[in-house]
Amino acid sequence: MATVKILSLDGGTRPLLACTLVKRLLAADPHLLDDVDIFAGTSAGAITAALIAAAPTVAEGIDRSIALWQTWRPFDGVGPLSARTLLALSGGCAFLTHEGLYEELRELFGEMRISDLRRRVVIPMMSLDNQVVLKKRRHWSIEIAHNLEEEEGMRSPSLADVVLRSSSIPVLHPAFQGHVDGGLFANNPSMCALATARDFLGARIEDILVLSVGQGLSNNYMALSKGDVGYGKWLLDPDNPMALIKLVMDANLQSTNYQISRILEDRFVRLDPLLSAALEPSPGLAQGEFDAYQVDMATAVDLSPTLEQLAEINWIQAVPQPVSDV
């Protein structure tokens, strides 16, 4: 069988960083992603993957993604003493709503459904209720939305709905249509993409190549003077908010990296730069400052090792000269 190429985009809070890395790769080799067979993405990566898959060209999809993430304002209208924040701190609701982002997604995708996409996508999400008839068999379960094969008699879901299901971080966001963030089990969706390639394309392990792009390695950790801490430390610590969510997503990301690197060996190429600071979006951080930070971090990365790895596994034929200014 012919080679199957997968571009995998992590979830996280720095999607502009990941998009800038991909744009720089394309500046070095404009045809790098022309023959990708599957675009996989989780959470913010799902939105980027869908924008790429819907666009006339990959480059246009990346530009549309960059434009979206440059206008992304998750904390607009959220103050430390707002009624919603106070209710969220008491456990009565999520801290943020979906309204602004969903409106933008509906504007970007319109009535497009996942089956309408130009390219194949794989998007993980978590269902909170499988809704089977027998109550004793009801449980939450993983779901992987894709367009590799349509289910007969089933109407393909709205693309805006699919990506928002994958992007709903528990506690921070409300659940959306009974679903929450795919990052709870597949913050790096590479393994999900590999499995669907095997199941629906009949790909052999030795024919699969994966380029996996992260959003930067931050130094998340928890130094404890005592181990007996409660939900305040795990979720509400102002110095490390949502630590439990970060731990879950970082842990499954690291486990995926380990597993798929052992399965594919050098055919798994990981691009995930070490960050100089673990900056996250927050109500007190100016959006322009956060955007500039992401772009600066991505621009400072030396892409030569990644391009050399891609040439070694015949993803590209020669090592191009990386471009910094995009």
Secondary structure, 3 states (H helix, E strand, C coil): CCCEEEEEECCCCCHHHHHHHHHHHHHHCCCCCCCCCEEEECCHHHHHHHHHHHCCCHHHHHHHHHHHHHHCCCCCCCCCCCHHHHHHHCCCCCCCCCHHHHHHHHHHHCCCEHHHCCCCEEEEEEECCCCCCCHHHCCCEEEEEECCCCCCCCCCCEHHHHHHHCCCCCCCCCCECCEEECHHHHCCCHHHHHHHHHHHHCCCHHHEEEEEECCCECCCCCCCCCCCCCHHHHHCCCCCCCHHHHHHHHHHHHHHHHHHHHHHHHHEEEECCECCCCCCCCCCCCHHHHHHHHHHHHHCCCCHHHHHHHHHCCCCCCCCCCCCCC
